[in-house]
Structure formats: structure tokens, C-alpha cells
């Protein structure tokens, strides 16, 4: 079946530090890959996505590259800010006809200290 | 553009009681999803609607959970009777269905259910 494994948290960084959150997946077929972010008290928001191998998704300084050979989609940011404190979810999407199966990892809590 | 709306935001009930959640998707989005997010876990899909038809309900516990989307817009999710293990955040999402399967799902703020 399809599954996503994320780096366990919580992760605590100082402002301006480099961030990596690891994500690996197992899937049948050709999934799309997503990173969602959940800020305190808010719903899930799409952060970035990649739909095929070697695609790079980017948004708000965050980047992730779809690596088929290592089945990975690691999230990176060069310099984190306090406002980046949130829970980050990696997810894979498989489509079959009109069915859309989005499988999430368990989430990684990030806290950025000033 | 208005986002996905959900209500109520919080609900506390006792086990064996019933509860209903409401979702209004983004205007024009034909596809609607309900997810269950247990504390410390990622969301798990319960059911997907395309307009007012069910596309996938394979992970919906049908003995106690039901969902409908009668007019292809709003949707309700019901639990009857509730169990302690149903305590979770119930998320609604909507999307435009794309032919390539690269749809982005947009999530509402969720309803936090506590079953005592």
C-alpha cells in the first residue's frame, strides 16, 4: 500500500538556521507529492507540491525535490523565521479515475526560537 | 476567494451520543473530502464526494459514520453513536478535479470533537 514516513519531531531551531525535514514514501504507480503546513489554530495549507520525478516545488523560501530514485521529498529552507513555527505534513497523492487518495505522514512539529 | 467553511469548530459530547458536522466547500469545487485527524497523526481520508456522488468511502466506519452531500455543495458528516476513539479533528477539504490527477486539496479549519 501507499505510505509516507516523516522525520520525527519535535524540531527546535534558532532563527536563521537551516531546516531539513526528511520525508520518504512508498507508493504504487506515480504519485504527486505535497508538503502541507498547519499553523497553530488553523487548518492545513498547501505549502508546495511536485507532480513528477525531478520536479522541484518551492514557496515562501521552502523547497523540496521529487527524488524517484530515493523515494524522497525532503523539505528544506535556508533560513527559518519564528513565523515558520508550525506542524509540517508530507503527503502523497494517487489518482485512479476520479478517486483521489491523499496519504499523509504523521507530521513534524517545528519550533523556531528568536 | 472564500475558503472551506466548517462548523462547529469545537464539540464535546458523551459516548453513545450523536453528532453532526457541516462543511461548505470553495465555490465551484465539485470534489469534497472528509478526513479524520487523531492527535499526533496525519489526516486519514474517510470519504470523497464528486458532486453529490460518493467516489471513495472505503475507510468510513459505516456502522456509525454517515455522510451526505445532497445538492452537490454543502456536506454533513454524522457519527451515531460516538465512541471514545472518535475523539479527533474532522477536516473537510475541497478541490477542482483535474484530468492529470494533480489536484490541490484546500482544507477547512476543522471541527475538534471530544468524546467523554
gemmi code that builds the backbone of each chain (N, CA, C; Angstrom):
import gemmi

chains = {
    "A": [
        ("UNK", (0.821, -1.205, 0.000), (0.000, 0.000, 0.000), (0.849, 1.246, 0.000)),
        ("UNK", (0.181, 2.390, 0.000), (0.873, 3.672, -0.005), (1.172, 4.123, 1.422)),
        ("UNK", (2.330, 4.679, 1.630), (2.672, 5.183, 2.960), (3.707, 6.291, 2.864)),
        ("UNK", (3.734, 7.127, 3.905), (4.678, 8.234, 3.998), (5.343, 8.178, 5.365)),
        ("UNK", (6.649, 8.285, 5.377), (7.403, 8.292, 6.627), (8.122, 9.630, 6.759)),
        ("UNK", (7.832, 10.307, 7.836), (8.433, 11.617, 8.084), (9.383, 11.555, 9.251)),
        ("UNK", (10.346, 12.448, 9.214), (11.264, 12.635, 10.328), (10.458, 12.977, 11.570)),
        ("UNK", (10.775, 12.308, 12.661), (10.026, 12.551, 13.884), (10.439, 13.858, 14.508)),
        ("UNK", (9.487, 14.523, 15.131), (9.805, 15.755, 15.837), (9.789, 15.529, 17.322)),
        ("UNK", (9.691, 16.599, 18.084), (9.698, 17.961, 17.562), (11.095, 18.431, 17.176)),
        ("UNK", (11.141, 19.408, 16.288), (12.392, 20.020, 15.864), (12.414, 21.451, 16.387)),
        ("UNK", (13.487, 21.807, 17.048), (13.643, 23.162, 17.572), (14.897, 23.774, 16.978)),
        ("UNK", (14.738, 24.941, 16.347), (15.856, 25.637, 15.714), (15.891, 27.086, 16.154)),
        ("UNK", (17.041, 27.675, 16.037), (17.165, 29.115, 16.240), (16.853, 29.830, 14.934)),
        ("UNK", (16.390, 31.049, 15.061), (16.091, 31.845, 13.876), (17.316, 31.917, 12.969)),
        ("UNK", (17.078, 31.846, 11.670), (18.087, 31.891, 10.615), (18.840, 30.580, 10.427)),
        ("UNK", (18.501, 29.559, 11.172), (19.126, 28.251, 10.984), (18.595, 27.588, 9.722)),
        ("UNK", (19.321, 26.564, 9.259), (18.916, 25.789, 8.087), (17.984, 24.662, 8.531)),
        ("UNK", (16.937, 24.458, 7.751), (15.950, 23.431, 8.081), (15.936, 22.328, 7.041)),
        ("UNK", (15.918, 21.086, 7.516), (15.602, 19.931, 6.684), (14.632, 19.059, 7.442)),
        ("UNK", (13.537, 18.710, 6.792), (12.612, 17.715, 7.335), (12.550, 16.589, 6.309)),
        ("UNK", (12.964, 15.397, 6.747), (13.027, 14.269, 5.817), (11.660, 13.635, 5.600)),
        ("UNK", (11.437, 13.209, 4.368), (10.202, 12.526, 4.008), (10.533, 11.471, 2.966)),
        ("UNK", (10.125, 10.237, 3.222), (10.254, 9.176, 2.235), (8.892, 8.532, 2.044)),
        ("UNK", (8.704, 7.904, 0.904), (7.386, 7.368, 0.612), (7.485, 5.990, -0.033)),
        ("UNK", (6.376, 5.278, 0.056), (6.175, 4.024, -0.669), (4.859, 4.161, -1.405)),
        ("UNK", (4.885, 3.882, -2.704), (3.653, 4.062, -3.469), (3.632, 3.123, -4.660)),
        ("UNK", (2.431, 2.741, -5.024), (2.235, 2.045, -6.295), (1.849, 3.105, -7.312)),
        ("UNK", (2.348, 2.989, -8.494), (2.034, 3.976, -9.505), (2.929, 5.207, -9.411)),
        ("UNK", (2.392, 6.327, -9.881), (3.184, 7.548, -9.987), (2.515, 8.659, -9.184)),
        ("UNK", (2.912, 8.808, -7.925), (2.225, 9.781, -7.086), (2.660, 11.207, -7.341)),
        ("UNK", (1.809, 12.134, -6.951), (2.208, 13.521, -6.747), (2.607, 13.640, -5.279)),
        ("UNK", (3.493, 14.568, -4.991), (3.979, 14.733, -3.621), (3.706, 16.151, -3.146)),
        ("UNK", (3.364, 16.259, -1.878), (2.939, 17.536, -1.312), (3.588, 17.756, 0.054)),
        ("UNK", (3.776, 19.021, 0.383), (4.014, 19.429, 1.759), (2.898, 20.378, 2.163)),
        ("UNK", (2.244, 20.030, 3.268), (1.235, 20.884, 3.865), (1.760, 21.421, 5.192)),
        ("UNK", (1.297, 22.600, 5.581), (1.692, 23.201, 6.850), (0.441, 23.547, 7.644)),
        ("UNK", (0.532, 23.337, 8.943), (-0.591, 23.635, 9.833), (-0.099, 24.559, 10.932)),
        ("UNK", (-0.486, 25.832, 10.833), (-0.126, 26.809, 11.860), (-1.069, 26.648, 13.054)),
        ("UNK", (-0.641, 27.042, 14.219), (-1.467, 26.865, 15.420), (-2.869, 27.443, 15.247)),
        ("UNK", (-3.855, 26.620, 15.503), (-5.238, 27.065, 15.443), (-5.814, 27.203, 14.047)),
        ("UNK", (-5.059, 26.803, 13.040), (-5.532, 26.939, 11.665), (-5.611, 25.586, 10.968)),
        ("UNK", (-6.223, 25.586, 9.797), (-6.320, 24.369, 9.003), (-5.057, 24.120, 8.206)),
        ("UNK", (-5.002, 22.970, 7.564), (-3.876, 22.617, 6.706), (-3.832, 23.529, 5.488)),
        ("UNK", (-2.623, 23.988, 5.164), (-2.440, 24.800, 3.965), (-1.390, 24.136, 3.090)),
        ("UNK", (-1.630, 24.140, 1.788), (-0.631, 23.609, 0.883), (0.583, 24.531, 0.888)),
        ("UNK", (1.755, 23.967, 1.108), (2.990, 24.747, 1.076), (3.649, 24.649, -0.301)),
        ("UNK", (3.792, 23.431, -0.811), (4.348, 23.234, -2.137), (4.020, 21.828, -2.616)),
        ("UNK", (4.205, 21.620, -3.923), (3.937, 20.298, -4.466), (4.836, 20.036, -5.671)),
        ("UNK", (4.960, 18.751, -6.007), (5.686, 18.321, -7.201), (4.940, 17.146, -7.793)),
        ("UNK", (4.774, 17.152, -9.084), (3.906, 16.158, -9.700), (4.637, 15.067, -10.456)),
        ("UNK", (5.944, 15.228, -10.678), (6.680, 14.161, -11.341), (8.143, 14.191, -10.908)),
        ("UNK", (8.832, 13.097, -11.212), (10.222, 12.944, -10.783), (11.080, 14.113, -11.251)),
        ("UNK", (11.959, 14.555, -10.344), (12.919, 15.650, -10.552), (12.288, 17.040, -10.520)),
        ("UNK", (10.968, 17.113, -10.359), (10.331, 18.415, -10.171), (10.762, 18.992, -8.833)),
        ("UNK", (10.905, 20.297, -8.788), (11.166, 20.985, -7.525), (9.989, 21.893, -7.229)),
        ("UNK", (9.399, 21.710, -6.055), (8.365, 22.620, -5.585), (9.002, 23.654, -4.680)),
        ("UNK", (8.487, 24.884, -4.743), (9.047, 25.920, -3.889), (7.979, 26.941, -3.539)),
        ("UNK", (8.099, 27.520, -2.347), (7.151, 28.521, -1.888), (7.669, 29.106, -0.578)),
        ("UNK", (7.603, 30.398, -0.428), (7.965, 31.097, 0.816), (9.366, 30.734, 1.295)),
        ("UNK", (10.275, 30.445, 0.399), (11.639, 30.091, 0.775), (11.844, 28.614, 1.038)),
        ("UNK", (10.774, 27.840, 1.069), (10.858, 26.389, 1.243), (11.014, 25.728, -0.126)),
        ("UNK", (11.759, 24.610, -0.147), (11.935, 23.851, -1.374), (11.890, 22.359, -1.080)),
        ("UNK", (11.464, 21.584, -2.066), (11.539, 20.126, -1.968), (11.623, 19.581, -3.385)),
        ("UNK", (12.476, 18.572, -3.574), (12.662, 17.969, -4.891), (12.182, 16.528, -4.879)),
        ("UNK", (11.392, 16.171, -5.848), (10.819, 14.837, -6.017), (11.936, 13.912, -6.520)),
        ("UNK", (12.439, 13.035, -5.651), (13.524, 12.115, -5.992), (12.963, 10.707, -6.091)),
        ("UNK", (12.763, 10.255, -7.313), (12.185, 8.921, -7.511), (13.176, 7.833, -7.120)),
        ("UNK", (14.465, 8.065, -7.384), (15.453, 7.020, -7.134), (15.620, 6.721, -5.642)),
        ("UNK", (15.375, 7.735, -4.801), (15.475, 7.529, -3.350), (14.104, 7.574, -2.684)),
        ("UNK", (13.055, 7.670, -3.475), (11.655, 7.811, -3.000), (11.584, 8.807, -1.853)),
        ("UNK", (12.084, 10.013, -2.123), (12.135, 11.018, -1.068), (11.606, 12.362, -1.565)),
        ("UNK", (11.234, 13.198, -0.609), (10.719, 14.548, -0.911), (11.032, 15.407, 0.312)),
        ("UNK", (12.301, 15.598, 0.570), (12.730, 16.308, 1.775), (12.447, 17.804, 1.670)),
        ("UNK", (11.986, 18.383, 2.759), (11.680, 19.820, 2.809), (12.882, 20.572, 3.356)),
        ("UNK", (13.249, 21.687, 2.693), (14.401, 22.479, 3.126), (14.060, 23.960, 3.097)),
        ("UNK", (14.720, 24.679, 4.012), (14.669, 26.132, 3.974), (15.996, 26.645, 4.503)),
        ("UNK", (16.533, 27.618, 3.818), (17.879, 28.092, 4.140), (17.962, 28.882, 5.432)),
        ("UNK", (16.908, 29.594, 5.784), (16.959, 30.475, 6.950), (15.552, 30.586, 7.529)),
        ("UNK", (15.305, 29.867, 8.610), (13.942, 29.844, 9.155), (13.668, 31.075, 10.008)),
        ("UNK", (12.399, 31.392, 10.115), (11.936, 32.517, 10.913), (11.000, 32.014, 12.005)),
        ("UNK", (10.803, 32.832, 13.020), (9.901, 32.452, 14.113), (8.513, 32.122, 13.554)),
        ("UNK", (8.105, 32.848, 12.533), (6.784, 32.661, 11.936), (6.645, 31.327, 11.201)),
        ("UNK", (7.735, 30.606, 11.013), (7.674, 29.274, 10.388), (7.292, 28.188, 11.384)),
        ("UNK", (7.188, 28.518, 12.640), (6.799, 27.541, 13.663), (5.416, 26.988, 13.338)),
        ("UNK", (5.333, 25.676, 13.160), (4.099, 25.034, 12.716), (4.346, 23.526, 12.667)),
        ("UNK", (3.302, 22.793, 12.276), (3.442, 21.365, 12.018), (3.459, 21.164, 10.508)),
        ("UNK", (4.416, 20.397, 10.033), (4.595, 20.169, 8.597), (4.263, 18.716, 8.268)),
        ("UNK", (3.423, 18.546, 7.241), (2.986, 17.213, 6.828), (3.424, 16.957, 5.391)),
        ("UNK", (4.067, 15.816, 5.197), (4.370, 15.336, 3.857), (3.215, 14.435, 3.420)),
        ("UNK", (2.868, 14.476, 2.156), (1.750, 13.665, 1.686), (1.987, 13.227, 0.252)),
        ("UNK", (1.433, 12.066, -0.091), (1.471, 11.625, -1.479), (0.055, 11.458, -1.985)),
        ("UNK", (-0.121, 11.782, -3.252), (-1.434, 11.715, -3.867), (-1.426, 10.731, -5.023)),
        ("UNK", (-2.378, 9.815, -4.987), (-2.543, 8.836, -6.061), (-3.935, 9.030, -6.641)),
        ("UNK", (-4.032, 9.054, -7.956), (-5.346, 9.197, -8.577), (-5.680, 7.923, -9.336)),
        ("UNK", (-6.969, 7.606, -9.287), (-7.484, 6.466, -10.038), (-8.867, 6.848, -10.521)),
        ("UNK", (-8.982, 7.203, -11.790), (-10.235, 7.761, -12.263), (-10.485, 9.069, -11.539)),
        ("UNK", (-11.643, 9.196, -10.922), (-11.945, 10.418, -10.179), (-11.613, 10.294, -8.704)),
        ("UNK", (-11.094, 9.144, -8.292), (-10.717, 8.958, -6.884), (-9.358, 9.588, -6.629)),
        ("UNK", (-9.251, 10.298, -5.514), (-8.014, 10.955, -5.135), (-7.636, 10.501, -3.730)),
        ("UNK", (-6.608, 9.698, -3.642), (-6.162, 9.172, -2.356), (-4.967, 9.985, -1.909)),
        ("UNK", (-5.163, 10.790, -0.854), (-4.065, 11.589, -0.298), (-3.651, 10.928, 1.012)),
        ("UNK", (-2.399, 10.448, 1.060), (-1.885, 9.761, 2.238), (-0.865, 10.661, 2.911)),
        ("UNK", (-1.076, 10.918, 4.200), (-0.232, 11.839, 4.944), (0.760, 11.108, 5.845)),
        ("UNK", (1.894, 11.756, 6.077), (2.778, 11.350, 7.144), (2.215, 11.828, 8.476)),
        ("UNK", (2.929, 11.526, 9.534), (2.414, 11.822, 10.876), (2.702, 13.251, 11.327)),
        ("UNK", (3.428, 14.001, 10.527), (3.674, 15.402, 10.852), (4.945, 15.610, 11.654)),
        ("UNK", (5.563, 16.777, 11.447), (6.763, 17.169, 12.195), (6.543, 18.552, 12.772)),
        ("UNK", (6.593, 18.632, 14.091), (6.414, 19.913, 14.771), (7.729, 20.693, 14.724)),
        ("UNK", (7.670, 21.914, 14.190), (8.842, 22.789, 14.136), (8.620, 23.994, 15.035)),
        ("UNK", (9.573, 24.241, 15.909), (9.562, 25.456, 16.722), (10.833, 26.235, 16.431)),
        ("UNK", (10.662, 27.511, 16.075), (11.805, 28.377, 15.796), (11.898, 29.419, 16.899)),
        ("UNK", (13.032, 29.469, 17.545), (13.242, 30.389, 18.668), (13.957, 31.651, 18.206)),
        ("UNK", (13.569, 32.814, 18.773), (14.209, 34.071, 18.350), (15.632, 34.169, 18.867)),
    ],
    "B": [
        ("UNK", (-11.146, 35.087, -2.436), (-11.930, 33.846, -2.562), (-12.114, 33.236, -1.173)),
        ("UNK", (-13.363, 32.933, -0.821), (-13.625, 32.352, 0.482), (-13.089, 30.932, 0.504)),
        ("UNK", (-12.591, 30.528, 1.693), (-12.057, 29.196, 1.835), (-13.137, 28.199, 2.202)),
        ("UNK", (-12.700, 27.008, 2.600), (-13.617, 25.968, 3.049), (-14.111, 26.330, 4.449)),
        ("UNK", (-15.420, 26.312, 4.617), (-16.007, 26.654, 5.914), (-16.484, 25.391, 6.613)),
        ("UNK", (-16.273, 25.345, 7.919), (-16.732, 24.224, 8.717), (-17.362, 24.732, 9.999)),
        ("UNK", (-18.343, 23.981, 10.482), (-18.911, 24.282, 11.798), (-19.477, 23.008, 12.399)),
        ("UNK", (-19.518, 22.944, 13.743), (-18.916, 23.904, 14.665), (-17.399, 23.755, 14.693)),
        ("UNK", (-16.709, 24.619, 15.370), (-15.253, 24.486, 15.499), (-14.884, 23.509, 16.605)),
        ("UNK", (-15.730, 23.441, 17.620), (-15.470, 22.540, 18.743), (-16.789, 21.879, 19.152)),
        ("UNK", (-16.673, 20.628, 19.602), (-17.850, 19.913, 20.066), (-17.418, 18.919, 21.128)),
        ("UNK", (-18.135, 18.925, 22.235), (-17.884, 17.953, 23.309), (-19.167, 17.186, 23.542)),
        ("UNK", (-19.084, 15.864, 23.463), (-20.263, 15.030, 23.688), (-19.873, 13.847, 24.559)),
        ("UNK", (-20.882, 13.142, 25.043), (-20.619, 11.919, 25.790), (-20.728, 10.725, 24.845)),
        ("UNK", (-20.041, 9.653, 25.198), (-20.098, 8.457, 24.344), (-21.539, 8.004, 24.210)),
        ("UNK", (-21.813, 7.442, 23.059), (-23.141, 6.952, 22.664), (-24.061, 8.064, 22.174)),
        ("UNK", (-23.654, 9.325, 22.324), (-24.456, 10.401, 21.739), (-24.159, 10.512, 20.245)),
        ("UNK", (-24.961, 11.288, 19.556), (-24.730, 11.518, 18.133), (-24.252, 12.949, 17.916)),
        ("UNK", (-23.576, 13.165, 16.787), (-23.030, 14.491, 16.483), (-22.980, 14.644, 14.966)),
        ("UNK", (-23.100, 15.884, 14.513), (-23.036, 16.165, 13.080), (-22.134, 17.357, 12.829)),
        ("UNK", (-21.398, 17.276, 11.742), (-20.500, 18.352, 11.332), (-20.929, 18.826, 9.949)),
        ("UNK", (-20.712, 20.101, 9.712), (-21.126, 20.707, 8.447), (-19.927, 21.288, 7.719)),
        ("UNK", (-19.955, 21.207, 6.382), (-18.874, 21.737, 5.563), (-19.447, 22.425, 4.330)),
        ("UNK", (-18.909, 23.602, 4.025), (-19.228, 24.310, 2.791), (-17.941, 24.479, 2.005)),
        ("UNK", (-17.814, 23.855, 0.840), (-16.540, 23.896, 0.117), (-16.341, 25.226, -0.605)),
        ("UNK", (-15.187, 25.374, -1.196), (-14.909, 26.541, -2.023), (-15.854, 26.517, -3.222)),
        ("UNK", (-16.387, 27.670, -3.555), (-17.341, 27.761, -4.643), (-16.761, 27.206, -5.936)),
        ("UNK", (-17.521, 26.314, -6.575), (-17.074, 25.748, -7.835), (-16.312, 24.448, -7.705)),
        ("UNK", (-15.943, 24.086, -6.493), (-15.207, 22.827, -6.293), (-16.198, 21.665, -6.247)),
        ("UNK", (-16.075, 20.775, -7.226), (-17.011, 19.664, -7.302), (-16.632, 18.520, -6.370)),
        ("UNK", (-15.378, 18.482, -5.965), (-14.900, 17.364, -5.144), (-14.771, 17.790, -3.691)),
        ("UNK", (-15.292, 16.966, -2.803), (-15.283, 17.267, -1.370), (-14.821, 16.027, -0.615)),
        ("UNK", (-14.010, 16.268, 0.414), (-13.427, 15.187, 1.200), (-13.685, 15.430, 2.678)),
        ("UNK", (-13.843, 14.341, 3.418), (-13.823, 14.385, 4.875), (-12.638, 13.544, 5.360)),
        ("UNK", (-11.871, 14.125, 6.288), (-10.734, 13.450, 6.895), (-10.903, 13.410, 8.410)),
        ("UNK", (-10.311, 12.398, 9.015), (-10.215, 12.306, 10.473), (-8.736, 12.452, 10.857)),
        ("UNK", (-8.444, 13.391, 11.764), (-7.065, 13.573, 12.224), (-7.007, 13.348, 13.729)),
        ("UNK", (-6.469, 12.212, 14.105), (-6.278, 11.898, 15.521), (-5.006, 12.601, 15.999)),
        ("UNK", (-5.010, 13.038, 17.226), (-3.897, 13.803, 17.785), (-2.562, 13.086, 17.562)),
        ("UNK", (-1.611, 13.819, 16.970), (-0.289, 13.255, 16.739), (-0.158, 12.463, 15.454)),
        ("UNK", (-1.223, 12.416, 14.663), (-1.192, 11.670, 13.404), (-1.554, 12.583, 12.245)),
        ("UNK", (-1.273, 12.104, 11.050), (-1.711, 12.823, 9.873), (-3.174, 12.529, 9.589)),
        ("UNK", (-3.799, 13.384, 8.798), (-5.201, 13.150, 8.443), (-5.390, 11.841, 7.682)),
        ("UNK", (-6.531, 11.204, 7.908), (-6.886, 9.973, 7.217), (-8.203, 10.199, 6.494)),
        ("UNK", (-8.225, 9.882, 5.197), (-9.431, 10.084, 4.400), (-10.558, 9.178, 4.874)),
        ("UNK", (-11.738, 9.778, 5.065), (-12.929, 8.999, 5.391), (-13.801, 8.784, 4.154)),
        ("UNK", (-14.034, 9.857, 3.404), (-14.930, 9.763, 2.264), (-14.633, 10.876, 1.283)),
        ("UNK", (-14.821, 10.563, -0.014), (-14.678, 11.547, -1.077), (-15.969, 11.587, -1.893)),
        ("UNK", (-16.463, 12.801, -2.127), (-17.629, 13.019, -2.989), (-17.175, 13.694, -4.282)),
        ("UNK", (-17.808, 13.328, -5.359), (-17.685, 14.061, -6.612), (-19.109, 14.537, -6.925)),
        ("UNK", (-19.320, 15.861, -6.857), (-20.672, 16.419, -6.880), (-21.461, 15.777, -5.741)),
        ("UNK", (-22.585, 15.132, -5.987), (-23.317, 14.535, -4.875), (-23.162, 13.023, -4.813)),
        ("UNK", (-22.216, 12.476, -5.575), (-21.974, 11.045, -5.566), (-20.724, 10.668, -4.786)),
        ("UNK", (-20.764, 9.489, -4.173), (-19.616, 9.006, -3.408), (-18.617, 8.339, -4.346)),
        ("UNK", (-17.363, 8.786, -4.285), (-16.303, 8.195, -5.094), (-15.549, 7.133, -4.306)),
        ("UNK", (-15.276, 7.429, -3.035), (-14.488, 6.511, -2.210), (-14.936, 6.649, -0.768)),
        ("UNK", (-15.472, 5.571, -0.212), (-15.809, 5.567, 1.222), (-15.255, 4.314, 1.881)),
        ("UNK", (-14.174, 3.805, 1.329), (-13.629, 2.538, 1.792), (-13.109, 2.585, 3.229)),
        ("UNK", (-12.755, 3.791, 3.724), (-12.232, 3.884, 5.079), (-13.232, 4.510, 6.049)),
        ("UNK", (-14.461, 4.615, 5.636), (-15.510, 5.158, 6.506), (-16.114, 4.022, 7.333)),
        ("UNK", (-16.094, 4.137, 8.662), (-16.727, 3.095, 9.500), (-18.246, 3.197, 9.398)),
        ("UNK", (-18.791, 2.466, 8.487), (-20.188, 2.694, 8.092), (-21.197, 2.260, 9.149)),
        ("UNK", (-20.735, 1.516, 10.158), (-21.682, 1.133, 11.200), (-22.075, 2.333, 12.064)),
        ("UNK", (-21.238, 3.374, 12.068), (-21.542, 4.518, 12.932), (-21.384, 5.868, 12.232)),
        ("UNK", (-20.674, 5.905, 11.149), (-20.427, 7.152, 10.428), (-21.290, 7.183, 9.164)),
        ("UNK", (-21.812, 8.360, 8.866), (-22.503, 8.554, 7.598), (-22.219, 9.963, 7.100)),
        ("UNK", (-22.291, 10.132, 5.805), (-22.057, 11.449, 5.217), (-22.952, 11.610, 4.004)),
        ("UNK", (-23.333, 12.858, 3.769), (-24.145, 13.126, 2.589), (-23.787, 14.480, 1.996)),
        ("UNK", (-24.092, 14.616, 0.740), (-23.866, 15.865, 0.001), (-24.989, 15.961, -1.021)),
        ("UNK", (-26.191, 16.229, -0.527), (-27.403, 16.045, -1.308), (-27.462, 16.920, -2.553)),
        ("UNK", (-27.052, 18.161, -2.479), (-27.181, 19.069, -3.606), (-25.839, 19.337, -4.279)),
        ("UNK", (-24.855, 18.536, -3.930), (-23.554, 18.688, -4.563), (-22.768, 19.892, -4.092)),
        ("UNK", (-23.170, 20.508, -2.980), (-22.422, 21.663, -2.468), (-22.032, 21.370, -1.023)),
        ("UNK", (-22.917, 21.757, -0.064), (-22.637, 21.505, 1.347), (-22.628, 20.013, 1.633)),
        ("UNK", (-21.961, 19.675, 2.733), (-21.941, 18.279, 3.157), (-22.049, 18.202, 4.667)),
        ("UNK", (-22.615, 17.094, 5.148), (-22.645, 16.834, 6.578), (-22.053, 15.453, 6.843)),
        ("UNK", (-21.339, 15.358, 7.930), (-20.788, 14.102, 8.413), (-21.403, 13.831, 9.777)),
        ("UNK", (-21.941, 12.641, 9.965), (-22.590, 12.304, 11.219), (-21.939, 11.086, 11.860)),
        ("UNK", (-21.905, 11.113, 13.178), (-21.438, 9.961, 13.948), (-22.557, 9.588, 14.911)),
        ("UNK", (-22.966, 8.315, 14.850), (-24.053, 7.869, 15.714), (-23.998, 6.364, 15.910)),
        ("UNK", (-23.703, 5.871, 17.099), (-23.329, 6.589, 18.313), (-21.821, 6.809, 18.383)),
        ("UNK", (-21.413, 7.840, 19.079), (-19.986, 8.142, 19.181), (-19.296, 7.239, 20.212)),
        ("UNK", (-18.027, 6.953, 19.926), (-17.189, 6.201, 20.842), (-16.020, 7.088, 21.272)),
        ("UNK", (-15.373, 6.680, 22.356), (-14.247, 7.465, 22.860), (-13.170, 7.660, 21.791)),
        ("UNK", (-12.940, 6.602, 21.000), (-11.874, 6.663, 19.998), (-12.202, 7.570, 18.809)),
        ("UNK", (-13.407, 8.125, 18.783), (-13.763, 9.076, 17.722), (-13.258, 10.480, 18.031)),
        ("UNK", (-12.704, 10.681, 19.209), (-12.140, 11.989, 19.545), (-11.024, 12.314, 18.554)),
        ("UNK", (-11.178, 13.420, 17.856), (-10.257, 13.768, 16.763), (-10.672, 15.118, 16.201)),
        ("UNK", (-9.879, 15.603, 15.256), (-10.281, 16.760, 14.461), (-10.813, 16.235, 13.130)),
        ("UNK", (-11.986, 16.711, 12.737), (-12.593, 16.283, 11.469), (-12.404, 17.431, 10.477)),
        ("UNK", (-11.687, 17.122, 9.429), (-11.310, 18.109, 8.428), (-12.117, 17.896, 7.160)),
        ("UNK", (-12.550, 18.987, 6.594), (-13.198, 18.960, 5.291), (-12.245, 19.626, 4.298)),
        ("UNK", (-12.185, 19.096, 3.106), (-11.355, 19.677, 2.052), (-12.136, 19.656, 0.749)),
        ("UNK", (-11.744, 20.540, -0.167), (-12.369, 20.521, -1.484), (-11.321, 20.753, -2.556)),
        ("UNK", (-11.648, 20.375, -3.770), (-10.706, 20.566, -4.875), (-11.447, 20.594, -6.195)),
        ("UNK", (-10.773, 21.148, -7.195), (-11.194, 21.005, -8.575), (-10.590, 19.710, -9.077)),
        ("UNK", (-11.353, 18.910, -9.758), (-10.821, 17.654, -10.252), (-10.091, 17.938, -11.568)),
        ("UNK", (-8.786, 17.592, -11.616), (-8.026, 17.794, -12.842), (-7.807, 16.455, -13.534)),
        ("UNK", (-7.684, 16.482, -14.840), (-7.561, 15.232, -15.582), (-6.241, 14.536, -15.284)),
        ("UNK", (-5.212, 15.300, -14.925), (-3.916, 14.698, -14.655), (-3.768, 14.176, -13.248)),
        ("UNK", (-4.772, 14.367, -12.400), (-4.692, 13.866, -11.033), (-3.772, 14.675, -10.148)),
        ("UNK", (-3.495, 15.910, -10.519), (-2.575, 16.725, -9.712), (-3.325, 17.750, -8.878)),
        ("UNK", (-4.596, 17.474, -8.620), (-5.438, 18.398, -7.864), (-4.803, 18.812, -6.552)),
        ("UNK", (-5.045, 20.037, -6.166), (-4.675, 20.515, -4.838), (-5.918, 20.533, -3.970)),
        ("UNK", (-5.831, 19.940, -2.822), (-6.947, 19.953, -1.879), (-6.781, 21.124, -0.916)),
        ("UNK", (-7.866, 21.860, -0.724), (-7.885, 23.008, 0.178), (-8.695, 22.620, 1.413)),
        ("UNK", (-8.096, 22.834, 2.574), (-8.678, 22.350, 3.820), (-9.368, 23.463, 4.609)),
        ("UNK", (-10.428, 23.078, 5.285), (-11.068, 23.956, 6.242), (-10.356, 23.913, 7.585)),
        ("UNK", (-10.821, 24.719, 8.566), (-10.157, 24.796, 9.863), (-10.392, 23.578, 10.744)),
        ("UNK", (-11.384, 22.759, 10.397), (-11.636, 21.550, 11.167), (-12.613, 21.735, 12.314)),
        ("UNK", (-13.173, 20.612, 12.743), (-14.009, 20.557, 13.952), (-13.325, 19.626, 14.928)),
        ("UNK", (-13.019, 20.153, 16.111), (-12.381, 19.321, 17.139), (-13.451, 18.661, 17.976)),
        ("UNK", (-13.533, 17.339, 17.907), (-14.532, 16.569, 18.656), (-13.870, 15.895, 19.847)),
        ("UNK", (-14.475, 16.081, 20.997), (-14.049, 15.377, 22.211), (-15.211, 14.523, 22.688)),
        ("UNK", (-14.960, 13.223, 22.824), (-15.976, 12.296, 23.311), (-15.589, 11.866, 24.718)),
        ("UNK", (-16.464, 12.138, 25.668), (-16.184, 11.824, 27.083), (-16.858, 10.541, 27.532)),
    ],
}
model = gemmi.Model(1)
for chain_id, residues in chains.items():
    chain = gemmi.Chain(chain_id)
    for i, (resn, *xyz) in enumerate(residues, 1):
        res = gemmi.Residue()
        res.name, res.seqid = resn, gemmi.SeqId(i, " ")
        for name, pos in zip(("N", "CA", "C"), xyz):
            atom = gemmi.Atom()
            atom.name, atom.element = name, gemmi.Element(name[0])
            atom.pos, atom.b_iso = gemmi.Position(*pos), 0.0
            res.add_atom(atom)
        chain.add_residue(res)
    model.add_chain(chain)
structure = gemmi.Structure()
structure.add_model(model)
structure.setup_entities()
